Amino acid sequence: MRFRPCIDIHNGRVKQIVGGSLADKGSAAEENFASDKGGGYYAELYKSRRLSGGHIIILNPAGSEYYEADRSQAKEALSVFPGGMQIGGGINDENAAEYIEAGASHVIVTSFVFRNGRVDADALARLNSAVGREHIVLDLSCRKKDGRYFIVTDRWQKFTDTVLDSETLELFAASCDEILIHAVDVEGRKSGIEPDIVELMSNSPVPVTYAGGISSFEDMELIDRLGGGRVDFTVGSALDLFGGTLSFDKICEKYGG
């Protein structure tokens, strides 16, 4: 198990938000932290600690007044740490190669591979053709409904018909190099992890990263135990880099590299 860092970009700034609060209307979100430093600063920090495999997420949709500012921050980070970070947010088969050429190791995709709540196999095939399976991370972020976890799209606002389970992980693993899962109901809340999701992720046939709710080293130890050492993790709002109390240095010492 290892630590995967993050750079979340919203309204042109590096931020940490409460995941379930994100809305397209008015580009609104409940903020935990807004940085006065750019994406390049954090990418340089992660590079200096040899923390590869982290993710950059553009949170505003294409067409937003902030979208190009988000992209500028993201591309700055990619240029600072070429090959060291993944990028998601508005990725499709037409722009994916652009981000790989800009320095991303992988593109992260959710909404593009779903249509009307169902998996769009043709879109997934086009994405594979555009950049290759080895450059694709599927974000299967989920929320709980009726006792089960469903994959959510469009900045975590829309439920799909796809339940997250072992069969789903097996299906998607055939078309990607890694899987990223945000536990959206606890994302940004620093209230503890979703253990059922971590246990489920331990069955993934490809490398997998958990995000959501981590607030202590005990949470990290629980992920390690429930995930059998196979589930990587990311920490956002609870990290001291982003206004929290968890030491970035201590996490790097224990789980970095």
Rosetta blueprint (number, residue, H / E / L):
1 M L
2 R L
3 F E
4 R L
5 P L
6 C E
7 I E
8 D E
9 I E
10 H E
11 N L
12 G L
13 R E
14 V E
15 K E
16 Q E
17 I E
18 V L
19 G H
20 G H
21 S H
22 L L
23 A L
24 D L
25 K H
26 G H
27 S H
28 A L
29 A L
30 E L
31 E E
32 N E
33 F E
34 A E
35 S L
36 D L
37 K L
38 G L
39 G H
40 G H
41 Y H
42 Y H
43 A H
44 E H
45 L H
46 Y H
47 K H
48 S H
49 R L
50 R L
51 L L
52 S L
53 G L
54 G E
55 H E
56 I E
57 I E
58 I E
59 L L
60 N L
61 P L
62 A L
63 G L
64 S L
65 E L
66 Y L
67 Y H
68 E H
69 A H
70 D H
71 R H
72 S H
73 Q H
74 A H
75 K H
76 E H
77 A H
78 L H
79 S H
80 V H
81 F L
82 P L
83 G L
84 G L
85 M E
86 Q E
87 I E
88 G E
89 G L
90 G L
91 I L
92 N L
93 D L
94 E L
95 N L
96 A H
97 A H
98 E H
99 Y H
100 I H
101 E H
102 A L
103 G L
104 A L
105 S L
106 H E
107 V E
108 I E
109 V E
110 T L
111 S H
112 F H
113 V H
114 F E
115 R E
116 N L
117 G L
118 R E
119 V E
120 D L
121 A H
122 D H
123 A H
124 L H
125 A H
126 R H
127 L H
128 N H
129 S H
130 A H
131 V H
132 G L
133 R H
134 E H
135 H H
136 I E
137 V E
138 L E
139 D E
140 L L
141 S L
142 C E
143 R E
144 K E
145 K E
146 D L
147 G L
148 R E
149 Y E
150 F E
151 I E
152 V E
153 T E
154 D L
155 R L
156 W L
157 Q L
158 K E
159 F E
160 T E
161 D E
162 T E
163 V E
164 L L
165 D L
166 S H
167 E H
168 T H
169 L H
170 E H
171 L H
172 F H
173 A H
174 A L
175 S L
176 C L
177 D L
178 E E
179 I E
180 L E
181 I E
182 H E
183 A E
184 V L
185 D L
186 V L
187 E L
188 G L
189 R L
190 K L
191 S L
192 G L
193 I L
194 E L
195 P H
196 D H
197 I H
198 V H
199 E H
200 L H
201 M H
202 S L
203 N L
204 S L
205 P L
206 V L
207 P L
208 V E
209 T E
210 Y E
211 A E
212 G L
213 G L
214 I L
215 S L
216 S L
217 F H
218 E H
219 D H
220 M H
221 E H
222 L H
223 I H
224 D H
225 R H
226 L H
227 G L
228 G L
229 G L
230 R L
231 V E
232 D E
233 F E
234 T E
235 V L
236 G L
237 S L
238 A L
239 L E
240 D H
241 L H
242 F H
243 G L
244 G L
245 T L
246 L E
247 S L
248 F H
249 D H
250 K H
251 I H
252 C H
253 E H
254 K H
255 Y H
256 G L
257 G L
